[in-house]
Amino acid sequence: MKRLTSLEQISPDAEMMAGYDLIGNFRNLFESPFQLPGSLFLLCVRGSCSINIHLTNYELQAPSMAVVFPEQFFQISQASKDCRFLFMAFSTELTRESTLFSKTLPFLPFIYDAPVIPLSGQLSEFFIDLFRLVIKSEYIPEQIVQKVQRQTTYYQLLMLIANINRKQQATPRLHYNRNVEIVRELARYVIENYKTERNISFYADKMHLSPQHLSTTIKKTTGKTLTDIISTFVINDAKGKLKSTELTIQEIAYSLNFPDISFFGKYFKRYTGLSPKQFRQQQ
């Protein structure tokens, strides 16, 4: 891929980018704090640097990886002359697609609280090989490497990193454990009740927490609001029924506890940009 001298060179339509930092230019792109428009996986393969992820300082020393999520601020404040990276970046639109987000939700707490991951020799070699493979795929024509494969790459990265963090954090901090527990418990309640309950107070009561505490914890731990998480499950269900069943739109609306087809249509369009009828007619 071509050398980036400015972040403005990145196309807003790019779903994924991957590449090498062969001459140390990458650190110049983030000399000042920058709010990322997507997710960044930064693999340090040589040297070291000081980074800041959303107001928290970390040391990144080869071999290690940093993960930055959409809307988090990122900065490389210091770097050794030999500091070099491999990187993968995914657009916010791709990472927050409703089906993908519901699949990756259980992994997020393990990464938000520990976004810098030291890698052993064997793990380092594995990730270097993985990054190089993905970089090569960037040169394959669009019709061969499709969006679903980019989503799969993102999903696999999150799952791998979450598993590494779980194993390396032999004695996790108390607040880390509690936040993970809250997210897992919420996911279970949402899966059980999203068809009939979309009120934050309902889930807060179920978990014996105040709505404010639950909302704040979920936003801090996953990067998404509680309302967005609930809607993710509702929209996924609606999409599946629209594409794979003969149910009428009215029947789908009632199955998800919407009072009428008009309310369902407005809700669906708010999150997808399409009416239920337009979505069903898409190829």
C-alpha positions in Angstrom: 0.0 0.0 0.0 1.1 3.6 -0.5 2.9 5.5 2.2 0.6 7.6 4.5 1.8 11.1 5.2 -1.5 12.3 6.6 -4.5 10.7 8.1 -6.7 12.8 5.7 -5.4 10.5 2.9 -7.5 7.6 4.3 -10.8 7.2 2.3 -13.9 7.5 4.5 -15.3 4.5 2.5 -12.3 2.2 3.5 -13.6 -0.7 5.5 -10.2 -2.0 6.4 -6.5 -1.0 6.0 -3.4 -3.0 6.8 0.3 -2.2 6.3 3.9 -2.0 7.4 5.6 1.0 9.0 9.0 0.5 7.3 10.6 4.0 7.9 9.0 5.0 11.2 6.5 7.4 9.6 3.6 6.0 11.6 4.5 7.7 14.8 4.5 11.1 13.0 0.8 10.6 12.2 -0.1 10.5 15.9 2.2 13.1 17.4 -0.9 14.9 18.6 -3.9 13.2 20.2 -6.3 12.0 17.5 -9.8 10.6 17.9 -9.9 7.4 15.8 -12.7 7.0 13.3 -12.4 3.2 13.6 -10.5 0.4 15.4 -6.7 0.2 15.3 -4.5 -2.9 16.0 -0.9 -1.7 16.3 1.7 -4.4 16.5 5.1 -3.1 17.7 7.8 -5.3 16.1 10.9 -3.3 16.9 11.9 -0.7 19.5 9.6 1.0 22.0 7.3 4.0 22.4 5.1 5.7 24.9 1.4 5.9 23.9 -1.7 7.4 25.3 -5.1 5.7 24.8 -8.0 7.8 25.9 -6.1 9.7 28.6 -4.2 6.7 29.9 -0.5 6.3 29.4 1.1 3.0 28.4 4.5 1.7 27.3 4.6 -0.3 24.1 7.7 -2.4 23.7 8.4 -5.0 21.0 7.0 -7.5 20.8 3.6 -6.1 21.9 0.3 -4.9 20.6 -2.0 -2.0 21.3 -5.8 -1.9 20.6 -7.6 1.4 20.1 -11.4 1.4 19.6 -13.6 3.9 17.7 -13.8 7.4 19.2 -11.0 6.8 21.6 -8.2 9.4 21.5 -4.7 8.0 20.6 -1.3 9.6 20.7 2.3 8.4 20.3 4.2 10.7 22.6 7.7 9.2 22.4 9.3 6.6 20.3 12.8 5.1 19.9 14.4 5.7 16.5 14.1 2.0 15.6 10.4 1.8 16.6 8.5 0.0 13.8 4.9 -1.3 13.5 2.6 -3.5 11.6 -1.0 -2.3 11.7 -4.6 -3.2 10.9 -7.5 -0.7 11.0 -11.2 -1.3 10.6 -13.9 1.3 10.0 -16.4 2.1 12.7 -19.2 1.1 10.3 -17.7 -2.3 9.9 -17.0 -3.0 13.6 -20.4 -1.8 14.8 -22.5 -3.6 12.2 -25.2 -5.1 14.4 -24.5 -8.8 13.9 -20.8 -8.5 14.3 -21.1 -6.3 17.4 -23.4 -8.8 19.2 -20.8 -11.5 18.5 -17.8 -9.5 19.7 -19.6 -8.0 22.8 -18.3 -10.6 25.3 -14.7 -9.9 24.3 -14.7 -6.1 24.7 -14.4 -5.9 28.5 -11.2 -7.9 28.4 -9.6 -5.4 26.0 -11.0 -2.0 27.1 -9.4 -2.4 30.5 -6.1 -3.8 29.2 -5.5 -2.4 25.7 -1.7 -3.1 25.6 -0.8 -6.8 25.2 2.7 -8.1 25.7 3.5 -11.0 23.4 5.7 -14.0 24.0 8.1 -15.2 21.2 5.7 -17.7 19.9 2.7 -15.4 20.1 4.7 -12.6 18.5 5.6 -14.8 15.5 2.0 -15.9 15.2 0.6 -12.3 15.1 3.4 -11.1 12.7 2.4 -13.9 10.3 -1.2 -13.1 10.7 -0.7 -9.4 10.0 1.5 -10.1 7.0 -1.2 -12.4 5.6 -3.9 -9.7 6.0 -1.6 -7.1 4.4 -1.1 -9.4 1.4 -4.9 -9.8 1.2 -5.2 -6.0 0.7 -3.8 -6.5 -2.8 -6.4 -9.1 -3.8 -9.3 -7.7 -5.9 -12.4 -6.5 -4.0 -14.7 -9.2 -5.4 -12.5 -11.9 -3.9 -11.9 -10.5 -0.4 -15.4 -9.4 0.6 -16.8 -7.5 3.6 -17.7 -10.6 5.5 -14.1 -11.8 5.4 -12.9 -8.4 6.8 -15.5 -8.8 9.6 -14.2 -12.3 10.3 -10.7 -11.0 10.6 -11.8 -8.3 13.1 -13.8 -10.9 15.1 -10.8 -13.3 15.2 -8.4 -10.6 16.3 -10.7 -9.6 19.2 -11.2 -13.2 20.3 -7.5 -14.0 20.2 -6.6 -10.8 22.2 -9.3 -11.3 24.7 -8.2 -14.9 25.3 -4.6 -13.8 25.8 -5.6 -11.1 28.3 -7.8 -13.6 30.2 -4.8 -15.9 30.5 -2.2 -13.3 31.3 -4.4 -11.6 33.9 -4.0 -14.2 36.5 -5.0 -11.8 39.3 -7.3 -9.3 37.7 -8.2 -6.1 39.5 -11.5 -6.1 41.4 -13.1 -3.4 39.3 -12.1 -5.3 36.1 -13.8 -8.5 37.3 -16.9 -6.6 38.3 -17.2 -4.8 35.0 -16.8 -8.0 33.1 -19.4 -9.6 35.3 -21.9 -6.8 34.7 -21.5 -7.0 30.9 -21.9 -10.7 30.8 -24.9 -10.6 33.1 -26.5 -7.8 31.0 -25.9 -9.8 27.8 -27.7 -12.8 29.3 -30.7 -10.6 30.4 -30.9 -8.8 27.0 -30.8 -12.1 25.1 -33.7 -13.4 27.3 -35.8 -10.3 27.2 -35.0 -8.0 24.2 -38.2 -9.1 22.4 -40.4 -7.6 25.1 -38.2 -5.2 27.1 -36.2 -2.2 25.8 -36.3 -0.1 28.9 -33.0 0.5 30.7 -34.8 0.5 34.1 -36.0 -3.0 33.5 -32.4 -4.3 33.2 -31.1 -2.2 36.0 -33.8 -3.6 38.3 -33.0 -7.2 37.2 -29.3 -6.6 38.1 -30.0 -4.7 41.3 -28.2 -1.6 40.0 -29.2 2.0 39.5 -29.9 2.8 35.8 -27.1 5.4 35.9 -24.5 3.0 37.3 -25.5 0.3 34.8 -25.4 2.7 31.8 -22.1 4.2 32.9 -20.4 0.8 33.4 -21.6 -0.5 30.1 -20.5 2.6 28.2 -17.1 2.6 29.9 -16.5 -1.2 29.3 -17.9 -1.7 25.8 -17.8 1.8 24.3 -21.5 1.5 23.4 -24.6 2.8 25.2 -27.0 0.3 26.8 -29.8 1.4 24.4 -27.5 0.6 21.4 -26.8 -2.8 22.8 -30.4 -3.6 23.3 -31.2 -2.3 19.8 -28.5 -4.5 18.3 -30.3 -7.6 19.4 -33.7 -6.3 18.2 -32.4 -5.2 14.8 -30.5 -8.6 14.3 -33.7 -10.5 15.0 -35.7 -8.2 12.7 -33.2 -8.6 9.9 -33.2 -12.3 10.2 -37.0 -12.6 10.0 -37.2 -10.1 7.1 -34.6 -12.1 5.1 -35.3 -15.7 6.0 -39.0 -16.0 6.8 -42.3 -15.4 5.1 -43.7 -13.4 8.0 -45.4 -10.1 7.2 -43.7 -7.0 8.4 -46.7 -6.5 10.7 -46.2 -10.0 12.2 -42.5 -9.3 12.7 -43.4 -6.0 14.4 -45.7 -7.8 16.8 -43.2 -10.6 17.5 -40.8 -8.0 18.8 -43.5 -6.3 20.9 -43.8 -3.1 18.8 -47.3 -1.6 19.2 -47.8 -1.2 15.5 -46.1 -1.4 12.1 -45.4 2.3 11.9 -43.5 2.4 15.2 -41.5 -0.7 14.1 -40.7 0.9 10.8 -39.4 4.1 12.4 -37.3 2.2 14.9 -35.8 -0.1 12.2 -35.0 2.8 9.9 -33.3 4.8 12.7 -30.7 2.0 13.1 -30.4 0.8 9.5 -31.2 3.7 7.3 -33.8 1.6 5.5 -37.4 0.8 6.0 -38.2 -2.9 6.7 -39.7 -3.2 3.2 -36.6 -1.7 1.6 -34.3 -4.1 3.6 -36.4 -7.1 2.6 -36.2 -6.2 -1.1 -32.4 -5.8 -1.0 -30.5 -8.6 -2.9 
